[in-house]
Amino acid sequence: MRDVTIKNQNGGSLRGHDDAIFANTYVDLGKVDAMGFDYDYTLVTCRKELLELMYDMALKRMVHERQYSLEMLDIGLPFNPFFSICGTFVLLLTVTTCPKNERKMLRLAVDKETGWICHLSYMHKVAVAWKGREKVPTSRLYKEYRGKQALKPAERKSRLKPLNDLFSMAECCLIADTIQFFKGRCLRGPTRLMGFDQMDEPDKHLGNGAVALSTLQVLYIGDSLFANLVDAKKEYGWLTAAVTPEVGDEMEVQQTGEYILVERTIDFLLNALRLVQSELGAVERTLEDLVVLDALERMVSKWRDRETALLGNPFGSVFRACYQPLLFAHFLRCYCDLCMNYRVILQALLVDDDVLRGTLSWGTDYVT
């Protein structure tokens, strides 16, 4: 992504990552003939109390209308906005109902057979999974997904249910809490009782097509990657801007001294590991060689766990799924010209035509 400096009406630059615009391409806003906006989380935002209300109402409906245990209300299952990615803004799958189901596997999804909340890499591999509030061991992932942490395309479509949008923070938390509630109780197969096979809904929220515009250049701004942005880019050639406050949130963390120390330590250890492997060459390893290599790899893993902990959520970076590039970041780079916090949409884009650039840690560039 590219670093774009945008001046406000008083002549000063917008400061801080909350007011940052991250750019993947050069954009001349002076040539934009029309702007289009999504509604939820773009023109209209919601306070965190709404997600808490959604969680409480869904829990009560499960108990009173779907005959879930009354104990779920008695123990007071808590809504935790920090369980999902990222911080106070959940980084879930930002797609609404879309007829192309294969497009939905971006960030988080629910495995309907196991009840796991899964974090997917850009290769569609399950990099991280949580069952309830407990992390699934890597060995269990390999066993469940036939040793490669991935599913066949047809199986992926039928088995993984994407968490659709920013409102899915409450859904994600409630699914995890429900699984956790039933763990250790009398039910051996809670996923069947909880009806994960009923989670898919027909694509009834989309219209029959987008409004055709005759203007030469359109900038469309929204929070839903595929429902709003990918089709606009692929089918109409519009400029697209994604509302992704979590990118700025992570950039704030990445510029702290503690995170920089962790990142540089990992780079140092990986470089040492490469040098050792190069020095040993393509020959059979001795027992001493294996001890050294294994020790370095364990150190890298420990520092990576520390890096994940600094981000404040159990799934880790918005740019990587475990240690692999994240599918969401891959599509964000391919199909979105700009990324921003919703607070700067009108404040910044409508006051200046120029977009300048710099460098981001995850391989693209960012805007300040």
Helices and strands as residue ranges (DSSP letters): E 2-3, G 17-19, E 21-23, G 29-31, E 34-37, H 48-65, H 71-74, G 101-104, E 108-111, E 117-120, E 126-131, E 134-135, H 138-144, H 153-159, E 160-162, H 168-182, H 190-194, G 196-198, E 218-222, I 225-230, H 231-236, E 239-243, H 245-254, H 257-280, H 287-310, E 320-321, E 324-325, H 327-335, E 338-340, G 342-344, H 345-349
